[in-house]
Amino acid sequence: MSAFQLDEDVNSRRLARECKQSGLSQVKRFPRKLRGIGTLDPSVLERVTPKDTLLTGDLSLARDHTRSIPAHHCGIIALGNSEEIMWTVTDKDYRRIIANFKRQFPEWQACEFSNSILTITERDVLIQHAEGQSLVDDEYLTFDSPGWQNRLRTILNANTTRRLSS
């Protein structure tokens, strides 16, 4: 079972409850002792990502804090809207983006997100990984492109093994 840690932006009681009810993943709410620090504190990445995949609403988290991403981590998934669609992202929007991704990529719960950084919107996913102190773009996939799920699985596997073998 996959384990996800919500950050302060996506710290939704309802999202955690819905995920728990599905039985496909474990979702942890953002720790009370870290509230107020949020993901603005780079140490949150160092504390959380070695244990669980971080689910955040901060689309620039990985770019702004690349130096704080541990060499081996359980993954970072940022949720937001695409550049063409600008609105304030709400709890309902986060749940909708996740539900859409799960519907289009039903094998998500069997995937390993380790050492991958995903930015998921309502229509696409950007996959990256950190190398040293910089982010590397692996691929940008739109949900309407044929075979994007297979390509995503391949990249996730490569990122997991790339870092484990180094």
Secondary structure, 3 states (H helix, E strand, C coil): CEEEEECCCCCCHHHHHHHHHHCCEEEECCCHHHCCCHHHCCHHHHHHCCCCEEEECCCCHHHHCHHHCCCCCCCEEEECCCCCCCCCCCHHHHHHHHHHHHHHCHHHHHCCCCCCEEEECCCEEEEEEEECCEEEEEEEEECCCCCHHHHHHHHHHHHHHHHHHC
